[in-house]
Amino acid sequence: MPMIIRHFVIAAACAVVLFSSSAMADQVNTNSENVAIEGYDPVAYFTEARPVQGVPDFQSVWQEATWQFASAKHKSMFEKNPEKYAPRFGGFCAGAMAVKGHKSEIDPQYWVIVDGNLFLGGEQRAIDLFDKDAGAKIDQADQNWKALN
């Protein structure tokens, strides 16, 4: 293979890897320290039915984001099945994803679990509107999420 073509192929491969890495990183809502859902424990929404702040002593990396947990048990549960506990739409506001089709910040205090999936919102009103017709909102948010990713 001529030298120029070989360099082009290597450069193209590197671009694909870089694009894939940044695309994956953009799929999870993280803070400036790359911590998902502002450090809240995603498992606690299911086991304690409330938001619980995680701690750096119990953390795991998944989808290039750091996830924090309140206990070693929650960390282990997440690592065995992260898709079960991670919030849908990367932890971005589910209401904004459904209605506006864009990634919007959340407040971990506003949440709902529908059909075994965690959805986060930016405010209580967003969660109430999302939950009011959750099936249709989830379908619309799924379409919008796919279009963004």
C-alpha positions as CSV (number, residue, x, y, z in Angstrom):
1,M,0.0,0.0,0.0
2,P,1.5,3.4,-0.9
3,M,2.6,5.6,2.0
4,I,0.0,8.3,1.4
5,I,-2.9,5.9,1.3
6,R,-1.6,4.1,4.5
7,H,-1.4,7.4,6.4
8,F,-4.9,8.3,5.2
9,V,-6.3,5.0,6.4
10,I,-4.6,5.4,9.7
11,A,-5.9,8.9,10.1
12,A,-9.4,7.9,9.2
13,A,-9.3,5.0,11.7
14,C,-8.2,7.4,14.4
15,A,-11.0,9.8,13.5
16,V,-13.5,7.1,13.9
17,V,-12.2,6.1,17.3
18,L,-12.1,9.7,18.5
19,F,-15.6,10.3,17.2
20,S,-16.9,7.1,18.8
21,S,-15.3,8.0,22.1
22,S,-16.7,11.5,22.2
23,A,-20.1,10.3,21.1
24,M,-20.2,7.7,23.9
25,A,-19.1,10.3,26.4
26,D,-21.9,12.6,25.2
27,Q,-24.5,9.9,25.9
28,V,-24.3,10.3,29.7
29,N,-25.1,13.5,31.5
30,T,-22.1,14.3,33.6
31,N,-20.7,17.2,35.6
32,S,-17.4,18.9,35.2
33,E,-15.7,15.9,37.0
34,N,-17.3,13.4,34.6
35,V,-19.6,12.1,37.4
36,A,-23.0,10.9,36.2
37,I,-26.3,12.3,37.6
38,E,-24.5,14.7,39.9
39,G,-23.1,11.9,42.0
40,Y,-26.4,10.4,43.0
41,D,-26.7,6.6,43.4
42,P,-28.9,5.3,40.5
43,V,-29.6,2.0,42.4
44,A,-31.1,3.9,45.4
45,Y,-34.0,5.2,43.3
46,F,-35.1,1.5,43.0
47,T,-34.1,0.1,46.4
48,E,-34.9,3.1,48.6
49,A,-37.5,4.9,46.4
50,R,-35.6,8.2,46.9
51,P,-32.5,10.0,45.6
52,V,-29.4,9.2,47.7
53,Q,-26.1,10.9,47.2
54,G,-23.3,8.5,46.3
55,V,-19.8,8.7,47.6
56,P,-16.4,8.6,45.9
57,D,-15.5,5.5,48.0
58,F,-18.0,3.5,45.9
59,Q,-17.7,4.4,42.3
60,S,-17.6,2.6,38.9
61,V,-17.0,3.7,35.3
62,W,-19.6,2.8,32.7
63,Q,-20.1,4.4,29.3
64,E,-17.0,6.5,30.0
65,A,-18.7,8.2,33.0
66,T,-18.1,7.8,36.7
67,W,-21.1,6.6,38.7
68,Q,-21.2,6.9,42.5
69,F,-23.1,4.8,45.0
70,A,-24.1,5.0,48.6
71,S,-22.8,1.4,49.3
72,A,-20.7,-1.4,48.1
73,K,-23.8,-3.4,47.6
74,H,-25.3,-0.8,45.3
75,K,-22.1,-0.6,43.3
76,S,-22.1,-4.3,42.8
77,M,-25.7,-4.4,41.8
78,F,-25.0,-1.7,39.2
79,E,-21.9,-3.4,37.8
80,K,-23.9,-6.6,37.3
81,N,-26.6,-4.9,35.3
82,P,-26.0,-1.2,34.6
83,E,-28.8,-1.0,32.0
84,K,-31.3,-1.9,34.7
85,Y,-30.3,1.0,37.0
86,A,-28.9,3.8,34.8
87,P,-31.5,6.5,33.9
88,R,-32.9,6.5,30.4
89,F,-31.7,9.1,27.9
90,G,-28.3,9.2,29.5
91,G,-29.7,10.9,32.6
92,F,-30.8,14.0,30.7
93,C,-34.3,15.4,31.3
94,A,-36.8,12.9,30.0
95,G,-39.5,15.6,29.5
96,A,-37.2,17.8,27.4
97,M,-36.2,14.8,25.4
98,A,-39.8,13.9,24.7
99,V,-41.2,17.4,24.0
100,K,-38.2,19.3,22.6
101,G,-35.9,16.6,21.4
102,H,-32.8,17.9,23.1
103,K,-30.5,17.1,26.0
104,S,-31.4,19.2,29.0
105,E,-29.9,19.3,32.5
106,I,-31.6,17.6,35.5
107,D,-32.1,17.9,39.2
108,P,-31.7,14.4,40.7
109,Q,-34.5,15.2,43.1
110,Y,-37.0,15.0,40.3
111,W,-37.6,11.5,39.0
112,V,-40.0,8.8,38.2
113,I,-39.8,5.0,37.5
114,V,-42.0,3.8,34.7
115,D,-42.0,0.1,33.7
116,G,-38.8,-0.5,35.6
117,N,-36.9,2.4,34.0
118,L,-35.6,5.5,35.8
119,F,-36.4,8.9,34.2
120,L,-35.0,12.1,35.5
121,G,-36.3,15.7,35.1
122,G,-35.2,19.2,35.6
123,E,-38.1,20.1,37.8
124,Q,-41.2,18.5,39.3
125,R,-43.4,20.0,36.6
126,A,-41.4,18.2,33.9
127,I,-41.7,14.9,35.7
128,D,-45.5,15.4,36.2
129,L,-46.0,16.1,32.6
130,F,-43.8,13.2,31.5
131,D,-45.6,10.8,33.8
132,K,-49.1,12.0,32.8
133,D,-48.9,10.2,29.4
134,A,-45.7,8.3,30.0
135,G,-46.2,5.7,27.2
136,A,-46.5,8.3,24.5
137,K,-43.8,10.5,26.0
138,I,-41.4,7.5,26.2
139,D,-42.0,6.6,22.5
140,Q,-41.4,10.2,21.4
141,A,-38.3,10.6,23.6
142,D,-37.0,7.3,22.2
143,Q,-37.3,8.6,18.7
144,N,-35.7,11.9,19.6
145,W,-32.8,10.2,21.5
146,K,-32.1,8.0,18.5
147,A,-32.0,11.0,16.2
148,L,-29.5,12.7,18.5
149,N,-27.2,9.7,18.9
